[in-house]
Amino acid sequence: MPAKDLIGHAKGLRSILKLYQTAFDQTYTDILDIAFLPSLQAENQLFQPILEKLKQYMGGGIPKVEEDQYFLNHKGKEIEFNLVAEGWRKIAVFWYILRNYPHLRSGDVILWDEPEANLNPSTLKGLAECLSDLSKLGLQIIVATHSYVLLKELEIHEARDLKFISLYTTDQQGVKASVATSYEGIEHNLIEKEFERIYRLDLGSWLERDNDGHQGR
C-alpha cells in the first residue's frame, strides 16, 4: 500500500491510468485495481477478527463501493470518500482489501509505505496490533516507517519474527542495512537520535528555568 491515498479521487482516474501514460507509479494502479474488486460471496473468515478491530478504529463504519467511488457507511450515513479524513480512508481501504482480495493467504507478503502517514498517533496502537495479528497468521508484513510509536507498538505486540532494518549510507559503500531483533538494538537509528536531541533541549530548557528561579529567590 502506498503512502498517498488516491481512492478518494478514483472516479474516472482508473480509466485514465489504463489508457494514458502518466507519472503515477505502477503501485497506485495496482492498489486501485485491488481496491475496486467486487465483494466476495463468502467473506474470508481467516481475517474476520482483524476486520472487526479495524471496523472499531473507523468508529464502527465500513466502506462501501459503488461503481468507481468509495463511501464510508458511518452511523447510518454514507459519506463520500473525499470528505473522509485521509487516515480513515487508508484504514477503510485496508479493511476492504483484507475482506475481498481472494488470493491473500498465509505465506503472502504485504508491503506498506508509511502506514502512519495522516493517522492520529493514538490510532497506531490499534494498527500495530492488526499488523502483528496478520504476521501471526503467517503473512509477512514489510513496513517502511519513520514513526517511533509504530515501531515500539509492533515490538510491544510481539509481531511474529519481528526484524528492524535500518538503511543508511556511507561514503565508500553506498547504502547499507543494519538488522536488529529489538528496537533498542537498532544501529544508525536517526529516529532515536532526534528524540534524544529534543529531549536534551527540553531538559536543558527546564534546568535553565529552574536555575533562574532559584537565583531569583
N, C-alpha and C positions, 0 to 999 in steps of 0.2 A: 504494500500500500504506500503510495507516495505521500509526501508531507503536505502538499497542496491539494485541497478538495476541488474537484470540478463537477461533482454530482449535482450541486445546486444550479449549475449553468449548463446542464447536459442537453436540454431541449434544443434539437437541431444541431448540436455540436458533434454528435456521433456521426451523422451523415457527412459533415464537413471533413472530419478526420479520416473517413474511409475514402473520400473522393479526391481530396486535395493534399498536396504536400504542405506540411506545416512544421513549425519549430517545436511542437509538442513531443516529448519523449514517448516512446512506444509504451512505457509503463502506464501512461494515462489512458491510452486506447484500450489496453488490456483490462484495466480496472473498470472502465466504463462498460465493456462487453460483459464482464462477470457480474457487475452490479445490476445490470438490467436483464439478467436471466429470469424467466418466469418462475413462479413459486413451484416447488416440488409438490407432488400429490401427497407424499408422505414425508414428514419432517425428519431431518437427521437426528435421531434420538441420542447419538453419541455426544452432541454438543448441547443438549437441552438444558442441563443445569447452568452452563455458561451463558446461554441465551437469556435465561431468567435473570441472571445477575446483570447482564448488560441492559436489559429492559429496565431494571430498577435504577440504573445510573442515568437512564434517559427520562426519569420521572414517571415511569410506567407507560410511556408512549412506545409505539412500534412504527417502523417505516412502512409505507405503502407505495407501490409503483403503479402508475397509470401512464401508458404509452411511454413517452420519453421523459417523464417527470416524476420526481420523488415527492412524497408528502410525509409528514410526521403526524401520526394519529396520537394526539395528546389530550387526555381528559375529554374524549368525545369530539374533539375538534381536529379537522385536518389542516395542518399548517404547511404552506408551500415551503419547500426546502431552502430556497434562497432567503427566507425570512427566519430560518433557524440558525442559531449560533454555530459557527464552523466546527467547534469541538464536538457538539452534539451530532452534527452531520457525520463526522468521522466515525463516531461510535455507532450511529444508526446504520451506516453502510457496512461496517464490520459485522454487525448483527445480521444484516440481510445476506451477506456472503456466507457466513457460517451456516445459516439456515437453509440456503438454497443452492449452494455450489455442490453438485453431486459427487465430484471427484476428490473432495477433501477428506483425507483419512489419515490414520496413523502412519508415520513414516514420511509424510509430506513436509514441505518447508513453507513457512510464512515469512515474507520479508516486509518489514515496516520501517519506513524512514521517518524519524522524529515523531513518534506517536504522541509525544507530549505537546506538540505544537497546537496552540489555540485551545488547550484544555486547562481548566481551572486546576491548580496543583492539588486541590483536595480530592479530585477525581482519579488521580494517578494511583492511589492505593487500590481502588477497585479494578482499574485497568491492569495493573501488575498482577493482581490476584487471578484475573481471567487468563492472562498470558501464561502464568505459572500453571494453571489448571490445564491449559492446552498442551503444555510441554509434558505434563504427567500422563496425557492421553497418547503420547508418542509422537506429537508433531514437533518439528524443530523450528523454533522461533528465533529469527535473526533481527535484532533491533539496532538501528543507528540512533543514538541519543546524546544530548548534551545535558540531560537532566539528572542532577544528584538524587532528587526524590525518587524518580523512576528506578534508577539503579539500586538504591537502597531497598525500595519496596520489593523488587524482584528477589533480592537476597533474603529479605525477611520472609517472603512467601515460599522460599526454598524451591524455586523453579528447578526442574529436573536437569541434571548435568550442566549446571549454570557455569558459563565461562565469561569473563570480562576481557575484552580485547581492545587495547588502546593503540591507535595508529599514531605514529609520529614520524618526523622527517629528520634526516641527518645530512650534513653537507657532503659526505663521502658516499653514503649508501642509499640515499633517497628515502622512500617510505619504508618504515619497519613496523612490526607489530609486537606488542608485549601482551602476554596472556597470563591471566590470574584466575584463581577459583574463588576469590573473595574480593569485595570492594577495597578493603584495606591493602590487599596485595597488588593493586594496580600500580605499575610504574608509569612515569610520564603522564600523570593524572592532572591535566590542566584544570579540570572542574574543581578538584580538591584544592589546588593552589589558589584559585580565585576565591573560593570560600574562605581559605585561611587568610588571604590578603585582606578581605573585607572584615573578617573577624578581628584581625590585629588593628586595623584602622579604627574600628568601633571601640575596641578595648582601650586603645591609646587615647581616643577622644574622651571616653568615660573617665579614665585615670586623670587626664588633664583637668577636666571639670571638677573632679573630686579634690585634686590638689589645690585648685584655685579657691574652692570652698573652704578648705582648712586654713589657707593663708589669710582669708578674709575675716576669720573669726578673731 
